[in-house]
Amino acid sequence: MKCKICRKKANNEKYCLLHEKAHQNLMENFETWKKALDVSWEDYLKTIMKNPLAGIKAKEVAEVLLSETS
């Protein structure tokens, strides 16, 4: 299988090792953001995509996850 984003060998059914780590970080950090800012999943992903301090891999995964929610 290939990563949905970069087409490298997938570590699981969706992502390569680097994109999977970014996905895990996004999922783990959402609860903290939600409690602190009362933010929705979609708003969280949009914020990550606009954040200049967020990593490229996190932004790429956020974009995919956001497209899946629409």
C-alpha positions as CSV (number, residue, x, y, z in Angstrom):
1,M,0.0,0.0,0.0
2,K,1.0,3.6,-0.6
3,C,0.6,6.7,1.6
4,K,-2.5,8.7,0.6
5,I,-0.4,11.9,0.6
6,C,3.1,11.3,-0.7
7,R,2.7,7.8,-2.3
8,K,5.6,6.3,-0.4
9,K,5.3,2.9,1.2
10,A,2.5,3.1,3.8
11,N,3.1,2.1,7.4
12,N,-0.6,1.2,7.7
13,E,-3.6,1.4,5.5
14,K,-3.4,5.2,5.0
15,Y,-0.1,6.8,5.7
16,C,3.7,6.5,5.6
17,L,5.6,6.6,8.8
18,L,6.0,10.4,8.8
19,H,2.4,11.2,7.9
20,E,1.2,8.6,10.4
21,K,3.2,10.3,13.2
22,A,1.7,13.7,12.1
23,H,-1.8,12.1,12.2
24,Q,-1.3,10.7,15.7
25,N,-0.1,14.1,16.9
26,L,-3.1,15.8,15.4
27,M,-5.5,13.3,17.0
28,E,-3.8,13.4,20.4
29,N,-3.6,17.2,20.5
30,F,-7.2,17.9,19.4
31,E,-8.7,17.1,22.9
32,T,-6.3,19.7,24.4
33,W,-7.3,22.3,21.9
34,K,-11.0,21.5,22.2
35,K,-10.9,21.9,26.0
36,A,-8.9,25.1,25.9
37,L,-10.6,26.9,23.0
38,D,-13.9,25.1,22.6
39,V,-13.0,24.5,18.9
40,S,-14.7,22.0,16.5
41,W,-12.7,19.4,14.6
42,E,-13.0,21.3,11.3
43,D,-11.9,24.6,12.9
44,Y,-9.0,22.8,14.6
45,L,-7.8,21.4,11.2
46,K,-8.2,24.8,9.5
47,T,-6.2,26.4,12.3
48,I,-3.4,23.8,11.9
49,M,-3.3,24.4,8.2
50,K,-2.9,28.2,8.7
51,N,-0.5,28.0,11.6
52,P,3.1,29.0,10.4
53,L,4.5,26.9,13.3
54,A,2.8,23.7,12.3
55,G,4.9,21.2,10.3
56,I,4.4,20.5,6.7
57,K,3.4,16.9,7.4
58,A,0.8,18.0,9.9
59,K,-0.6,20.5,7.4
60,E,-0.8,17.8,4.7
61,V,-2.6,15.4,7.0
62,A,-4.9,18.1,8.3
63,E,-5.9,18.9,4.6
64,V,-6.7,15.3,3.9
65,L,-8.7,14.9,7.1
66,L,-10.6,18.1,6.4
67,S,-11.5,16.9,2.9
68,E,-12.8,13.7,4.4
69,T,-15.1,15.6,6.7
70,S,-16.7,17.6,4.0
